Amino acid sequence: SAFQQQTTNTVEEPLDLIRLSLDERIYVKMRNDRELRGRLHAYDQHLNMILGDVEETVTTIEIDEETYEEIYKSTKRNIPMLFVRGDGVVLVAPPLRVG
Amino acid sequence: MEVSHSVKERTIAENSLVILLQGLRDHVTTVELRDESTASGRVTNVDAFMNVRLAEVTFTDRQGTVCHLDELFVTGRNVRYVHIPDDVDIRATIEQQLQAIHRVRYFGGRDKGRKEFPRAKH
């Protein structure tokens, strides 16, 4: 039927690269200075995703009134299971290693 | 189990993760909107375009002001996140939704009724 999706083992298109990350922890950069780190449970062609054990980081830039320097502040929170709407997703990658 | 009456919506839902959100009907959860406001309530409907209807809602706006609403409709485009409650089995929910669509699609049997995907006649 037209609606049976093929599961292949080869990488044929960019979405297949995301398929390789299923059940792995990934890093997702989102619009509005947000980042997510979590375990990828599911995704679809719109990049709607279901992430487990998620840490969301929201980064804001404040300008010091006297020195005019940019101060980067980030707020984190944890959510056990999250559905993410795909149109907010900018990029998907393996988790960034820090330090 | 209720399924959309529209063939187009059933097809869209069947081929995307929105089908999981449709399975959240009657669950209480939190929807975070694009504009940073949040709505917590009982999901009464989610359509193929991710438009969400909630009941008995606690709505917290961007500024943090809380209000209570009997019903709330959120346009799909305005959804950023949907929290999945801990007691939801994702795989089972998706399979149940797909089965509901198949029950509707194959209603009446092989040789009866108007077919969604007609077989080519020789």
Backbone of each chain as ProteinMPNN parsed JSONL, in Angstrom:
{"seq_chain_A": "SAFQQQTTNTVEEPLDLIRLSLDERIYVKMRNDRELRGRLHAYDQHLNMILGDVEETVTTIEIDEETYEEIYKSTKRNIPMLFVRGDGVVLVAPPLRVG", "coords_chain_A": {"N_chain_A": [[0.843, -1.195, 0.0], [0.289, 2.332, -0.429], [1.014, 3.52, 1.884], [2.841, 2.161, 3.378], [5.762, 2.412, 5.103], [9.117, 2.383, 4.085], [11.728, 0.708, 5.744], [15.002, 1.179, 5.705], [18.465, 0.175, 5.827], [20.366, 1.797, 4.89], [21.777, 5.071, 4.484], [19.992, 7.437, 2.949], [18.824, 9.919, 2.694], [18.769, 13.197, 4.242], [17.027, 12.985, 6.503], [17.395, 10.384, 7.231], [19.713, 10.421, 8.656], [18.907, 11.364, 11.066], [17.364, 9.264, 11.847], [19.327, 7.448, 12.542], [19.953, 8.314, 15.034], [17.968, 7.522, 16.759], [16.698, 6.669, 19.94], [19.031, 7.478, 21.041], [20.891, 9.932, 22.914], [20.442, 13.306, 22.035], [21.275, 16.557, 20.664], [19.413, 19.441, 20.278], [18.984, 22.337, 18.494], [16.985, 25.142, 18.829], [14.585, 27.597, 17.655], [14.474, 31.009, 18.856], [16.604, 31.123, 20.704], [16.825, 28.694, 22.144], [17.767, 25.528, 23.487], [17.77, 22.002, 23.369], [18.429, 19.039, 25.178], [18.23, 15.646, 24.987], [16.733, 12.315, 25.024], [16.084, 10.791, 21.992], [13.029, 9.656, 21.099], [11.117, 9.472, 19.083], [10.416, 10.683, 15.759], [9.26, 12.764, 13.038], [8.524, 13.566, 9.555], [8.245, 16.279, 9.639], [9.959, 17.027, 11.512], [8.803, 17.1, 13.984], [9.166, 15.955, 17.269], [9.664, 13.434, 19.773], [10.99, 13.673, 22.844], [12.822, 12.269, 25.503], [13.568, 12.643, 29.023], [14.49, 15.383, 29.133], [16.549, 18.272, 28.919], [16.051, 21.648, 28.895], [17.535, 24.564, 27.662], [17.445, 27.974, 27.975], [18.659, 30.84, 26.552], [19.561, 34.111, 27.359], [20.435, 37.463, 26.48], [21.765, 40.042, 28.265], [22.279, 43.53, 28.424], [24.767, 45.319, 29.976], [24.155, 48.287, 31.704], [26.05, 50.22, 32.241], [28.63, 49.452, 31.331], [28.017, 48.475, 28.89], [28.512, 45.914, 28.094], [27.883, 42.586, 26.88], [25.943, 40.329, 28.631], [25.664, 36.968, 29.035], [23.02, 34.96, 29.911], [21.742, 31.908, 31.133], [18.911, 29.773, 31.452], [17.864, 26.781, 32.86], [15.769, 23.879, 32.553], [14.121, 20.808, 33.493], [12.351, 18.231, 31.849], [10.334, 15.352, 31.885], [9.13, 13.974, 29.626], [8.68, 15.026, 26.406], [6.85, 16.489, 23.757], [7.839, 17.926, 20.791], [7.202, 20.54, 18.618], [7.837, 20.522, 15.178], [8.367, 22.871, 13.646], [9.817, 24.587, 15.164], [12.348, 23.67, 15.29], [15.79, 24.009, 14.637], [18.367, 22.812, 14.284], [19.656, 19.419, 14.487], [21.72, 17.31, 16.339], [24.391, 15.07, 17.424], [25.032, 14.891, 20.99], [26.664, 17.807, 22.191], [30.015, 17.798, 23.145], [31.272, 18.99, 26.112], [34.008, 20.958, 27.131]], "CA_chain_A": [[0.0, 0.0, 0.0], [1.075, 3.56, -0.542], [1.361, 4.072, 3.179], [3.83, 1.382, 4.124], [7.026, 3.122, 5.029], [10.238, 1.463, 3.999], [12.821, 0.917, 6.682], [16.225, 0.665, 5.091], [19.616, 0.35, 6.691], [21.318, 2.734, 4.305], [21.449, 6.478, 4.624], [19.704, 7.941, 1.606], [18.452, 11.323, 2.705], [19.127, 13.791, 5.541], [16.229, 12.459, 7.619], [17.945, 9.094, 7.649], [20.747, 10.668, 9.655], [18.212, 11.479, 12.348], [16.958, 7.89, 12.188], [20.46, 6.794, 13.196], [20.028, 8.783, 16.422], [16.821, 7.053, 17.553], [17.059, 6.085, 21.232], [20.274, 8.057, 21.547], [20.75, 11.312, 23.367], [20.781, 14.247, 20.969], [21.237, 17.996, 20.943], [18.525, 20.115, 19.331], [18.974, 23.797, 18.597], [15.66, 25.599, 18.435], [14.435, 29.043, 17.479], [14.355, 31.792, 20.09], [17.712, 30.901, 21.639], [16.596, 27.559, 23.007], [18.439, 24.279, 23.142], [17.257, 20.851, 24.102], [19.25, 17.822, 25.182], [17.358, 14.593, 25.492], [16.792, 11.041, 24.292], [15.134, 10.842, 20.887], [12.168, 8.473, 21.037], [10.405, 9.42, 17.81], [10.441, 11.917, 14.973], [8.565, 12.573, 11.77], [9.097, 14.33, 8.439], [8.219, 17.712, 9.963], [10.859, 17.165, 12.646], [8.147, 16.926, 15.27], [9.966, 14.947, 17.951], [9.372, 13.102, 21.164], [12.262, 13.571, 23.551], [12.693, 11.856, 26.905], [14.632, 13.127, 29.926], [14.965, 16.553, 28.396], [16.971, 19.495, 29.585], [15.909, 22.797, 28.012], [18.335, 25.721, 28.052], [17.031, 29.211, 27.316], [19.756, 31.797, 26.735], [19.199, 35.517, 27.126], [21.573, 38.388, 26.533], [21.458, 41.326, 28.893], [23.324, 44.538, 28.197], [25.078, 46.09, 31.185], [23.848, 49.683, 31.372], [27.218, 51.121, 32.345], [29.752, 49.051, 30.485], [27.454, 48.036, 27.606], [28.946, 44.584, 27.672], [26.806, 41.608, 26.772], [26.002, 39.286, 29.647], [24.865, 35.818, 28.621], [22.427, 34.226, 31.029], [20.923, 30.801, 30.654], [17.995, 29.139, 32.402], [17.645, 25.393, 32.47], [14.775, 23.116, 33.294], [14.04, 19.413, 33.067], [11.001, 17.712, 31.597], [10.51, 13.914, 31.663], [8.796, 13.516, 28.271], [8.239, 16.239, 25.73], [6.578, 16.517, 22.32], [8.344, 19.194, 20.265], [6.68, 20.819, 17.272], [8.976, 20.584, 14.28], [8.724, 24.143, 13.022], [10.739, 25.333, 16.027], [13.665, 23.029, 15.292], [16.765, 24.565, 13.716], [19.263, 21.723, 13.915], [19.703, 18.216, 15.323], [23.088, 16.812, 16.296], [24.77, 14.313, 18.603], [25.226, 15.855, 22.069], [27.956, 18.496, 22.137], [30.852, 17.477, 24.301], [31.738, 20.257, 26.697], [35.308, 20.909, 27.804]], "C_chain_A": [[0.873, 1.236, 0.0], [1.583, 4.027, 0.8], [2.285, 3.19, 3.99], [5.166, 2.068, 3.976], [8.169, 2.136, 4.978], [11.226, 1.764, 5.115], [14.057, 0.322, 6.042], [17.369, 0.874, 6.058], [20.599, 1.356, 6.138], [20.825, 4.156, 4.528], [21.228, 7.029, 3.232], [19.37, 9.407, 1.585], [18.741, 11.88, 4.102], [18.312, 13.249, 6.708], [16.736, 11.111, 8.104], [19.032, 9.274, 8.698], [20.114, 10.801, 11.031], [17.776, 10.09, 12.804], [18.072, 7.165, 12.923], [20.546, 7.175, 14.669], [18.866, 8.324, 17.291], [17.326, 6.336, 18.798], [18.399, 6.563, 21.76], [19.969, 9.436, 22.111], [21.172, 12.227, 22.215], [20.735, 15.671, 21.487], [20.352, 18.62, 19.874], [18.634, 21.618, 19.55], [17.64, 24.256, 18.064], [15.667, 27.099, 18.222], [14.264, 29.712, 18.826], [15.378, 31.39, 21.145], [17.443, 29.773, 22.621], [17.375, 26.361, 22.529], [17.833, 23.17, 23.972], [18.307, 19.755, 24.065], [18.375, 16.728, 25.754], [17.497, 13.352, 24.657], [15.705, 11.056, 23.231], [14.324, 9.552, 20.83], [11.465, 8.352, 19.695], [10.562, 10.748, 17.087], [9.595, 11.668, 13.738], [9.137, 13.529, 10.732], [9.07, 15.829, 8.713], [9.259, 18.065, 11.012], [10.103, 17.4, 13.957], [8.918, 15.808, 15.964], [9.398, 14.642, 19.319], [10.712, 12.86, 21.835], [12.004, 13.187, 24.996], [13.829, 12.431, 27.72], [15.278, 14.386, 29.386], [15.465, 17.639, 29.331], [16.857, 20.626, 28.572], [16.764, 23.934, 28.542], [17.843, 26.92, 27.255], [18.105, 30.242, 27.603], [19.27, 33.204, 26.44], [20.458, 36.361, 27.216], [21.11, 39.675, 27.177], [22.613, 42.271, 28.628], [23.526, 45.316, 29.492], [24.929, 47.57, 30.868], [25.066, 50.585, 31.407], [28.305, 50.738, 31.366], [29.315, 48.64, 29.09], [27.961, 46.671, 27.164], [27.759, 43.634, 27.684], [27.0, 40.541, 27.845], [25.079, 38.152, 29.207], [24.337, 35.103, 29.853], [21.66, 33.056, 30.463], [20.119, 30.193, 31.792], [17.756, 27.726, 31.932], [16.451, 24.828, 33.206], [14.675, 21.726, 32.695], [12.601, 18.964, 32.916], [11.119, 16.236, 31.25], [10.21, 13.448, 30.234], [8.128, 14.669, 27.545], [7.972, 15.983, 24.253], [7.008, 17.888, 21.832], [7.799, 19.393, 18.86], [7.842, 21.157, 16.336], [9.345, 21.959, 13.754], [9.601, 25.007, 13.913], [12.166, 24.82, 15.956], [14.565, 23.661, 14.236], [17.772, 23.5, 13.31], [19.257, 20.599, 14.938], [21.103, 17.635, 15.198], [23.321, 15.859, 17.463], [25.097, 15.294, 19.714], [26.604, 16.493, 21.968], [28.758, 18.103, 23.351], [31.458, 18.766, 24.81], [33.079, 20.041, 27.352], [36.136, 19.766, 27.28]], "O_chain_A": [[2.043, 1.192, 0.379], [2.495, 4.852, 0.859], [2.495, 3.444, 5.176], [5.648, 2.282, 2.863], [8.196, 1.166, 5.735], [11.526, 2.924, 5.398], [14.151, -0.892, 5.858], [17.26, 1.658, 7.0], [21.555, 1.736, 6.815], [19.636, 4.407, 4.731], [22.155, 7.086, 2.424], [19.597, 10.083, 0.582], [18.936, 11.112, 5.043], [18.851, 13.07, 7.8], [16.528, 10.743, 9.26], [19.252, 8.394, 9.531], [20.702, 10.405, 12.038], [17.813, 9.776, 13.993], [17.811, 6.364, 13.82], [21.141, 6.449, 15.465], [18.792, 8.706, 18.459], [18.242, 5.516, 18.738], [18.855, 6.107, 22.809], [18.929, 10.028, 21.823], [22.143, 11.948, 21.511], [20.236, 15.953, 22.577], [20.531, 18.351, 18.686], [18.406, 22.112, 20.654], [17.203, 23.831, 16.995], [16.63, 27.786, 18.564], [13.948, 29.058, 19.82], [15.062, 31.323, 22.333], [17.791, 29.876, 23.797], [17.616, 26.189, 21.334], [17.438, 23.369, 25.12], [18.989, 19.563, 23.059], [17.843, 16.852, 26.857], [18.271, 13.315, 23.701], [14.538, 11.303, 23.534], [14.866, 8.484, 20.547], [11.24, 7.241, 19.216], [10.804, 11.789, 17.698], [9.251, 10.529, 13.42], [10.121, 14.221, 10.995], [9.809, 16.578, 8.075], [9.432, 19.231, 11.366], [10.696, 17.85, 14.938], [9.287, 14.822, 15.326], [8.741, 15.476, 19.942], [11.468, 11.968, 21.451], [11.089, 13.706, 25.637], [14.917, 12.682, 27.2], [16.495, 14.435, 29.206], [14.887, 17.893, 30.388], [17.485, 20.581, 27.514], [16.728, 24.238, 29.734], [17.821, 26.896, 26.024], [18.43, 30.497, 28.762], [18.648, 33.459, 25.409], [21.41, 36.028, 27.923], [20.178, 40.322, 26.7], [23.776, 41.866, 28.609], [22.587, 45.897, 30.036], [25.497, 48.063, 29.893], [25.123, 51.591, 30.7], [28.842, 51.587, 30.654], [30.15, 48.474, 28.201], [27.85, 46.313, 25.991], [26.774, 43.843, 28.391], [28.065, 39.934, 27.958], [23.877, 38.345, 29.03], [25.102, 34.692, 30.726], [20.999, 33.182, 29.432], [20.577, 30.109, 32.931], [17.48, 27.488, 30.756], [16.147, 25.23, 34.329], [15.081, 21.487, 31.558], [11.744, 19.274, 33.745], [11.932, 15.882, 30.395], [10.942, 12.624, 29.686], [7.132, 15.219, 28.014], [8.772, 15.338, 23.576], [6.594, 18.904, 22.39], [7.921, 18.511, 18.01], [8.709, 21.968, 16.662], [10.51, 22.204, 13.443], [10.084, 26.051, 13.475], [13.086, 25.443, 16.488], [14.162, 23.831, 13.086], [18.011, 23.3, 12.119], [18.902, 20.796, 16.1], [21.62, 17.481, 14.092], [22.527, 15.841, 18.404], [25.417, 16.445, 19.418], [27.592, 15.813, 21.693], [28.237, 18.079, 24.466], [32.069, 19.53, 24.063], [33.276, 19.05, 28.055], [37.265, 19.566, 27.729]]}, "seq_chain_B": "MEVSHSVKERTIAENSLVILLQGLRDHVTTVELRDESTASGRVTNVDAFMNVRLAEVTFTDRQGTVCHLDELFVTGRNVRYVHIPDDVDIRATIEQQLQAIHRVRYFGGRDKGRKEFPRAKH", "coords_chain_B": {"N_chain_B": [[-13.273, 4.977, 20.385], [-12.446, 8.059, 19.084], [-12.204, 9.277, 15.795], [-11.048, 11.41, 13.212], [-13.516, 12.764, 10.955], [-12.71, 13.313, 8.482], [-11.148, 12.362, 5.513], [-8.797, 13.418, 4.553], [-7.669, 14.53, 6.891], [-7.332, 12.223, 8.424], [-5.405, 10.901, 6.946], [-3.232, 12.678, 7.027], [-2.751, 12.651, 9.782], [-2.113, 9.986, 10.229], [0.36, 9.757, 9.108], [2.151, 11.236, 10.591], [3.591, 12.525, 13.67], [1.565, 13.738, 14.998], [-0.424, 12.074, 15.576], [0.11, 10.878, 17.975], [-0.41, 12.963, 19.753], [-3.117, 13.145, 19.358], [-3.924, 10.899, 20.628], [-3.818, 11.702, 23.221], [-6.175, 12.589, 24.132], [-8.522, 13.403, 26.656], [-6.565, 13.243, 28.588], [-4.776, 15.027, 31.136], [-2.7, 17.727, 30.642], [0.173, 19.819, 29.875], [0.421, 22.472, 27.635], [2.793, 24.216, 25.902], [3.085, 27.397, 24.558], [4.099, 29.138, 21.569], [4.527, 31.802, 22.197], [5.518, 31.814, 24.727], [3.593, 31.533, 26.699], [1.65, 29.342, 28.817], [-0.585, 26.553, 28.87], [-2.499, 24.595, 30.924], [-4.426, 21.751, 31.077], [-7.301, 19.628, 30.403], [-7.118, 17.602, 27.604], [-9.309, 17.904, 24.964], [-9.584, 17.687, 22.251], [-7.468, 17.038, 19.424], [-6.479, 18.058, 16.304], [-5.518, 17.157, 12.882], [-3.847, 19.207, 12.2], [-2.598, 19.948, 14.428], [-4.056, 21.723, 15.953], [-5.325, 22.442, 19.106], [-7.722, 21.594, 21.515], [-8.61, 22.438, 24.766], [-9.919, 21.753, 28.059], [-11.129, 23.06, 31.198], [-8.966, 24.831, 32.048], [-5.831, 26.055, 33.173], [-4.386, 28.963, 32.57], [-1.381, 30.489, 31.901], [-0.025, 33.501, 31.256], [2.448, 35.253, 29.173], [3.504, 37.145, 30.877], [3.168, 35.979, 33.294], [0.761, 36.093, 34.523], [-1.981, 34.429, 35.881], [-4.865, 32.703, 34.771], [-8.16, 31.238, 34.777], [-9.825, 29.106, 32.588], [-12.756, 27.881, 30.999], [-12.709, 26.649, 28.526], [-10.277, 26.283, 25.955], [-8.844, 27.117, 22.846], [-6.127, 26.304, 20.911], [-4.2, 27.332, 18.233], [-2.56, 25.2, 15.912], [-0.085, 26.145, 14.881], [0.82, 27.723, 16.91], [1.734, 26.117, 18.886], [4.422, 25.138, 20.911], [5.606, 23.206, 22.669], [4.392, 20.036, 23.903], [3.677, 18.617, 26.913], [4.169, 15.264, 27.768], [2.211, 13.165, 29.649], [3.316, 11.168, 32.47], [2.011, 8.735, 32.687], [1.422, 7.849, 30.182], [1.697, 5.513, 27.659], [3.639, 5.626, 25.015], [4.104, 4.167, 22.606], [1.976, 2.306, 22.653], [-0.224, 4.011, 22.627], [0.009, 5.276, 20.11], [-0.302, 3.041, 18.472], [-2.917, 2.267, 19.123], [-4.373, 4.461, 18.147], [-3.813, 4.272, 15.401], [-5.015, 1.834, 14.861], [-7.666, 2.52, 15.276], [-8.09, 4.229, 13.128], [-7.766, 2.417, 11.04], [-9.926, 0.721, 11.503], [-12.042, 2.346, 10.789], [-11.384, 2.885, 8.141], [-11.481, 0.382, 6.867], [-14.057, -0.385, 7.189], [-17.031, -2.265, 6.725], [-15.962, -4.117, 5.024], [-14.322, -6.13, 2.429], [-15.562, -6.149, -0.102], [-17.494, -4.25, -0.024], [-18.984, -1.01, 0.104], [-17.645, 2.394, -0.265], [-14.35, 2.758, -1.335], [-11.323, 3.793, 0.233], [-8.811, 3.653, -0.912], [-9.024, 2.779, -3.929], [-8.941, -0.345, -5.701], [-7.13, -0.89, -8.724], [-8.952, -1.361, -11.679], [-8.931, -4.057, -13.985]], "CA_chain_B": [[-12.159, 5.9, 20.079], [-12.923, 8.928, 18.021], [-11.259, 9.522, 14.719], [-11.578, 12.504, 12.412], [-14.429, 12.363, 9.88], [-12.149, 13.765, 7.209], [-10.131, 11.46, 4.956], [-7.55, 14.181, 4.482], [-7.076, 14.633, 8.224], [-6.887, 10.899, 8.864], [-4.16, 10.588, 6.241], [-2.167, 13.513, 7.586], [-2.457, 12.191, 11.141], [-1.515, 8.651, 10.185], [1.729, 9.853, 8.628], [2.987, 12.145, 11.372], [3.539, 12.327, 15.113], [0.365, 14.351, 15.577], [-1.289, 10.976, 16.001], [0.327, 10.673, 19.404], [-1.136, 14.009, 20.478], [-4.542, 12.815, 19.294], [-4.156, 9.882, 21.646], [-3.816, 12.311, 24.558], [-7.537, 13.026, 24.461], [-8.945, 13.11, 28.027], [-5.464, 13.361, 29.541], [-4.476, 16.381, 31.579], [-1.298, 17.992, 30.36], [0.534, 21.224, 29.695], [0.826, 22.859, 26.294], [3.541, 25.482, 25.931], [2.855, 28.079, 23.297], [5.217, 29.845, 20.955], [4.761, 33.097, 22.811], [5.981, 31.569, 26.092], [2.531, 31.288, 27.666], [1.396, 27.91, 28.973], [-1.975, 26.195, 29.15], [-2.605, 23.261, 31.505], [-5.828, 21.364, 31.138], [-7.637, 18.316, 29.858], [-7.189, 17.654, 26.144], [-10.578, 17.383, 24.461], [-9.395, 17.307, 20.854], [-6.319, 17.526, 18.666], [-6.731, 17.678, 14.912], [-4.319, 16.816, 12.114], [-3.002, 20.396, 12.071], [-2.117, 20.198, 15.782], [-4.936, 22.607, 16.707], [-5.616, 21.737, 20.358], [-8.791, 22.103, 22.385], [-8.434, 22.041, 26.16], [-10.996, 22.132, 28.971], [-10.705, 23.283, 32.599], [-7.604, 25.244, 31.767], [-5.119, 27.099, 33.895], [-3.596, 29.613, 31.525], [-0.397, 31.424, 32.442], [0.429, 34.243, 30.077], [3.872, 35.547, 29.116], [3.927, 37.935, 32.044], [3.018, 35.2, 34.514], [-0.589, 36.228, 35.066], [-2.707, 33.167, 35.779], [-6.325, 32.79, 34.762], [-8.807, 29.942, 34.575], [-10.73, 29.139, 31.446], [-13.487, 26.631, 30.807], [-12.24, 26.018, 27.289], [-9.259, 27.04, 25.229], [-8.446, 26.58, 21.542], [-4.802, 26.779, 20.511], [-3.871, 27.017, 16.843], [-1.398, 24.325, 15.793], [1.138, 26.918, 14.654], [1.242, 28.373, 18.148], [2.229, 25.141, 19.856], [5.863, 24.898, 20.91], [5.801, 21.892, 23.28], [3.304, 19.427, 24.657], [4.225, 17.691, 27.891], [3.505, 13.967, 27.728], [2.092, 12.695, 31.038], [4.109, 9.975, 32.779], [1.271, 7.471, 32.592], [1.082, 7.554, 28.788], [2.586, 4.6, 26.94], [3.643, 6.273, 23.7], [3.941, 3.202, 21.523], [0.621, 1.743, 22.693], [-1.169, 5.061, 22.229], [0.068, 5.447, 18.656], [-0.891, 1.86, 17.832], [-4.376, 2.314, 19.277], [-4.906, 5.463, 17.218], [-3.726, 3.725, 14.041], [-6.045, 0.795, 14.733], [-8.963, 3.188, 15.145], [-8.181, 4.699, 11.743], [-7.948, 1.257, 10.164], [-11.293, 0.226, 11.663], [-12.9, 3.225, 9.997], [-11.04, 2.765, 6.726], [-11.867, -0.914, 6.297], [-15.425, -0.667, 7.609], [-17.888, -2.794, 5.671], [-15.388, -5.302, 4.4], [-13.535, -6.005, 1.216], [-16.306, -5.896, -1.341], [-18.606, -3.359, 0.238], [-18.714, 0.377, 0.461], [-16.718, 3.201, -1.062], [-13.025, 2.458, -0.82], [-10.429, 4.936, 0.348], [-7.76, 3.441, -1.916], [-9.652, 1.786, -4.803], [-8.036, -1.178, -6.485], [-7.245, -0.6, -10.152], [-9.705, -2.391, -12.411], [-8.056, -4.498, -15.089]], "C_chain_B": [[-12.549, 6.757, 18.896], [-11.812, 9.313, 17.062], [-11.885, 10.624, 13.867], [-12.487, 11.972, 11.3], [-13.862, 12.69, 8.51], [-11.054, 12.815, 6.749], [-8.776, 12.148, 4.942], [-6.886, 14.235, 5.847], [-6.588, 13.287, 8.724], [-5.542, 10.563, 8.228], [-2.997, 11.403, 6.8], [-1.758, 12.972, 8.965], [-1.703, 10.872, 11.114], [-0.039, 8.718, 9.825], [2.588, 10.835, 9.401], [2.784, 11.886, 12.861], [2.344, 12.99, 15.786], [-0.567, 13.265, 16.127], [-1.09, 10.658, 17.478], [-0.446, 11.706, 20.205], [-2.633, 13.724, 20.462], [-4.892, 11.756, 20.332], [-4.149, 10.432, 23.058], [-5.186, 12.825, 24.97], [-7.91, 12.531, 25.851], [-7.794, 13.068, 29.023], [-5.281, 14.823, 29.917], [-2.999, 16.625, 31.329], [-1.061, 19.476, 30.163], [0.972, 21.438, 28.263], [1.58, 24.176, 26.418], [3.432, 26.121, 24.57], [4.116, 28.776, 22.824], [5.538, 31.136, 21.667], [5.099, 32.99, 24.29], [4.851, 31.45, 27.113], [2.283, 29.781, 27.732], [-0.059, 27.678, 29.326], [-1.998, 24.771, 29.684], [-4.065, 22.903, 31.606], [-6.024, 19.999, 30.538], [-7.82, 18.454, 28.346], [-8.539, 17.112, 25.684], [-10.485, 17.034, 22.976], [-8.077, 17.844, 20.301], [-6.567, 17.116, 17.226], [-5.405, 17.486, 14.173], [-3.358, 17.987, 11.999], [-2.432, 20.82, 13.414], [-2.911, 21.286, 16.493], [-5.396, 21.826, 17.936], [-6.778, 22.411, 21.073], [-8.566, 21.546, 23.78], [-9.641, 22.471, 26.964], [-10.43, 22.266, 30.375], [-9.233, 23.689, 32.642], [-7.083, 26.246, 32.782], [-4.156, 27.709, 32.904], [-2.672, 30.635, 32.168], [0.159, 32.197, 31.272], [1.917, 34.578, 30.188], [4.366, 36.269, 30.361], [3.813, 37.155, 33.342], [1.654, 35.309, 35.151], [-1.374, 34.949, 34.819], [-4.194, 33.442, 35.665], [-6.902, 31.418, 34.46], [-9.852, 30.064, 33.487], [-11.458, 27.819, 31.341], [-12.984, 25.895, 29.581], [-11.201, 26.904, 26.634], [-8.955, 26.339, 23.916], [-7.096, 27.176, 21.192], [-4.55, 26.361, 19.076], [-2.592, 26.193, 16.8], [-0.083, 25.072, 15.678], [1.675, 27.502, 15.943], [1.732, 27.412, 19.213], [3.746, 25.07, 19.76], [6.132, 23.498, 21.46], [4.479, 21.363, 23.806], [3.959, 18.449, 25.634], [3.449, 16.381, 27.8], [3.427, 13.444, 29.153], [2.839, 11.371, 31.232], [3.352, 8.689, 32.532], [0.868, 7.145, 31.156], [2.137, 6.641, 28.176], [2.563, 5.037, 25.485], [3.377, 5.281, 22.583], [2.512, 2.659, 21.492], [-0.402, 2.763, 22.233], [-1.173, 5.23, 20.718], [-0.588, 4.247, 17.976], [-2.4, 1.858, 17.96], [-4.996, 3.313, 18.311], [-4.888, 4.935, 15.784], [-4.785, 2.651, 13.833], [-7.415, 1.428, 14.565], [-9.147, 3.689, 13.718], [-8.427, 3.52, 10.803], [-9.352, 0.676, 10.279], [-12.238, 1.049, 10.806], [-12.645, 3.007, 8.511], [-11.566, 1.475, 6.132], [-13.261, -1.337, 6.73], [-16.216, -1.229, 6.444], [-17.26, -3.947, 4.928], [-14.847, -5.044, 3.02], [-14.346, -5.593, 0.007], [-17.443, -4.922, -1.146], [-18.112, -1.937, 0.419], [-17.731, 1.078, -0.457], [-15.333, 3.012, -0.472], [-12.158, 3.709, -0.794], [-9.308, 4.843, -0.689], [-8.265, 2.377, -2.885], [-8.607, 0.944, -5.526], [-8.228, -0.85, -7.941], [-8.025, -1.724, -10.813], [-8.884, -2.768, -13.63], [-8.522, -3.937, -16.411]], "O_chain_B": [[-12.932, 6.251, 17.841], [-10.682, 9.62, 17.441], [-13.107, 10.754, 13.81], [-12.268, 10.882, 10.77], [-14.473, 12.373, 7.49], [-10.138, 12.501, 7.508], [-7.75, 11.552, 5.271], [-5.68, 14.012, 5.962], [-5.548, 13.207, 9.377], [-4.654, 10.013, 8.88], [-1.907, 10.873, 7.017], [-0.571, 12.852, 9.269], [-0.766, 10.668, 11.885], [0.731, 7.832, 10.196], [3.649, 11.231, 8.921], [1.906, 11.118, 13.253], [2.129, 12.83, 16.988], [-1.38, 13.511, 17.017], [-2.021, 10.218, 18.152], [-1.067, 11.376, 21.216], [-3.337, 14.021, 21.427], [-6.009, 11.72, 20.848], [-4.446, 9.702, 24.004], [-5.338, 13.425, 26.033], [-7.649, 11.378, 26.193], [-8.037, 12.873, 30.214], [-5.582, 15.729, 29.141], [-2.149, 15.839, 31.746], [-1.982, 20.286, 30.271], [1.792, 20.687, 27.734], [1.061, 25.142, 26.977], [3.657, 25.473, 23.547], [5.065, 28.974, 23.582], [6.702, 31.531, 21.738], [4.981, 33.968, 25.027], [5.131, 31.28, 28.299], [2.656, 29.039, 26.823], [-0.688, 28.498, 29.994], [-1.574, 23.841, 28.998], [-4.86, 23.664, 32.158], [-5.068, 19.298, 30.206], [-8.572, 19.306, 27.871], [-8.876, 15.967, 25.989], [-11.228, 16.179, 22.494], [-7.63, 18.937, 20.651], [-6.838, 15.946, 16.954], [-4.326, 17.631, 14.747], [-2.174, 17.788, 11.729], [-1.857, 21.901, 13.543], [-2.484, 21.743, 17.553], [-5.812, 20.674, 17.817], [-6.815, 23.633, 21.218], [-8.358, 20.346, 23.96], [-10.318, 23.435, 26.608], [-9.401, 21.677, 30.708], [-8.385, 22.987, 33.193], [-7.793, 27.163, 33.197], [-3.219, 27.052, 32.449], [-3.118, 31.53, 32.886], [0.761, 31.605, 30.376], [2.566, 34.231, 31.175], [5.479, 36.044, 30.836], [4.299, 37.604, 34.381], [1.398, 34.703, 36.192], [-1.428, 34.446, 33.696], [-4.73, 34.302, 36.364], [-6.206, 30.541, 33.948], [-10.654, 30.997, 33.467], [-10.873, 26.759, 31.562], [-12.849, 24.671, 29.59], [-11.248, 28.128, 26.75], [-8.824, 25.116, 23.873], [-6.93, 28.396, 21.176], [-4.668, 25.184, 18.734], [-1.654, 26.448, 17.555], [0.913, 24.692, 16.293], [2.875, 27.752, 16.053], [2.101, 27.827, 20.312], [4.299, 24.955, 18.666], [6.8, 22.692, 20.813], [3.565, 22.128, 24.114], [4.706, 17.561, 25.224], [2.218, 16.384, 27.759], [4.458, 13.289, 29.808], [2.978, 10.571, 30.307], [3.951, 7.664, 32.207], [0.052, 6.25, 30.937], [3.326, 6.961, 28.178], [1.564, 4.835, 24.795], [2.534, 5.517, 21.718], [1.908, 2.564, 20.424], [-1.347, 2.419, 21.523], [-2.238, 5.319, 20.107], [-1.342, 4.41, 17.017], [-3.101, 1.491, 17.016], [-6.039, 3.035, 17.719], [-5.848, 5.132, 15.039], [-5.383, 2.562, 12.761], [-8.239, 0.93, 13.798], [-10.239, 3.586, 13.16], [-9.221, 3.628, 9.869], [-9.913, 0.197, 9.295], [-13.136, 0.502, 10.166], [-13.583, 2.953, 7.716], [-12.052, 1.471, 5.001], [-13.609, -2.515, 6.648], [-16.103, -0.749, 5.316], [-17.969, -4.696, 4.256], [-14.894, -3.929, 2.501], [-13.894, -4.795, -0.815], [-18.286, -4.783, -2.032], [-16.978, -1.697, 0.832], [-17.08, 0.462, -1.3], [-15.152, 3.095, 0.743], [-12.244, 4.566, -1.674], [-8.91, 5.852, -1.271], [-7.977, 1.195, -2.701], [-7.545, 1.432, -5.911], [-9.344, -0.563, -8.373], [-7.786, -2.901, -10.54], [-8.225, -1.924, -14.237], [-7.908, -4.202, -17.445]]}, "name": "protein", "num_of_chains": 2, "seq": "SAFQQQTTNTVEEPLDLIRLSLDERIYVKMRNDRELRGRLHAYDQHLNMILGDVEETVTTIEIDEETYEEIYKSTKRNIPMLFVRGDGVVLVAPPLRVGMEVSHSVKERTIAENSLVILLQGLRDHVTTVELRDESTASGRVTNVDAFMNVRLAEVTFTDRQGTVCHLDELFVTGRNVRYVHIPDDVDIRATIEQQLQAIHRVRYFGGRDKGRKEFPRAKH"}
